[in-house]
Every structure is written in structure tokens, then in C-alpha cells.
Amino acid sequence: MPTIVFVSPKGGVGKTTAALLLASELARAAPVTVVDADPNHPIAAWGKGAALPANLSILADVDEDTIIDRIEEAAARTPFVIVDLEGTAAKIVLLAVSQADLVVIPMQGSQLDAEQASRAIRVLKQHEKMTGRAVPYGVLLTRTSPIIRTRTMGHIQSGLLDAGVPVFDTQLNEREAFRAVFSFQQTLEDLDPREVSNLDKAQANAEWFAAEVIERLRAARAGSETPTATSNVGAA
């Protein structure tokens, strides 16, 4: 069963938000387990106050000694496993990556974020050298404007593509609804559109991201290096 691992050496890039949005979207159609391996356990904290969808479960009792067992146990129970990690230096990251079918590296559109994302890519290359197995991955641009594509963003995106770094076609926009998921401890589907602006656009954005993840998993399984895009670029 597919295991999707979220990795970022830099805080504040929307990693946990992206992981939870993906898990919630996938859980609308199939059982999903989130392995919350971030030491702060933000998804587990969210889940304590949330009315979890029937298809969504969260595991937070994880460390370097148990991460592989927890992922294997989750994969045996549910079709999808989402792993939320913090940093790139810890041994637990390499262990989780060893179980991954796809790694998502969220980053914001700045040169600093691009440099930090390159650290995550080096971890994947290190894993490949150690094991001889290349793990499919993609950089996910987050907190982007749904209206304006800045010159800096365009420059960063072009630089990544020119360097041969796979970048998700879908971008996660800066949306009030994505913050409201944690504020109200609800999924996007459960939020009240009377209380959260542009909820429908946020839902569409999350759906496009989930659809592209599925397509990339299928492409990786089929041995394709360049998955077919299935979504619009960012704007919702």
C-alpha cells in the first residue's frame, strides 16, 4: 500500500498542513493512517479535538526504534499511509524514507526555502546511494498567491525545473480555510462556509493536490519518470 512521506528541514512551510489536507482528501474514499512522527505531534493534537472521519486514524507513538514497524503495521491495515516528519538530520527521516513510495518536500517561494529544500533532496540521494533504490519525490510549492504569480516564484520554479527537480503542478495556495482546519479542529469538508471565506476554492485546491499525488504514485509504479499532470497550476 502506498506510503507518502512529508519532509522539510525548515519549519513554517506548511508541511503538516499539506500532510493533513492530503490525508483528509484520501480518507473521503479510502482508509488512511497518518503516522505523526513530528516531535511536536501537531496532527495528533489536532485529532484529539477533531471529529475524525471514519476512514482516518492517527498514530503518534513513534520514534527511531519503532518507525518502520509502525509504518508496516499501518500499511497492513489501510490502503494509504501518510508520514509527517520534522527536519532531515535525524535517523528517523532516513528510516521513514526507506519505506516511502513518494516523498513530498513542501517549500515556499523564496531562495532560502529552495536552499533548505535542497537539503531534503540530498537526504534522498544519500538514501539512494546507501540502498540502490531511488525514491520518487516532488517539491510542493506552498502558501502561494491564488491570484498573482510573482517574479520570484517564477524564478524559483524555473530554477528547480532546470535543475531536473520534479515539482508538483499543483500549488497549495495561501487560504484562510487551511488555517481554519487547525483553528476549528475540523476537516475542510466539515468547515462551515458561512464562517470561512472561499472554502470551495480551498477544497478544490486540496482535491487537485490529492489527485496529482495519486497520479504520481501510479506513474512511479508504472516506472515512469515524468507523470502526467492532472491538475491546474495552483490558482483556485
Secondary structure, DSSP 8 states (H G I E B T S, - for coil): --EEEE--SSTTSSHHHHHHHHHHHHTTTS-EEEEE-STT-HHHHHHHHS---TTEEEE----TTTHHHHHHHHHHH-SEEEEE---SSSHHHHHHHTT-SEEEEEE-SSHHHHHHHHHHHHHHHHHHHHHS----EEEEEEEE-SS---HHHHHHHHHHHHTT--B-S--EE--HHHHHHHHTT--GGGS-TTTSTTHHHHHHHHHHHHHHHHHHHHHHHHT-SS----S-SS--
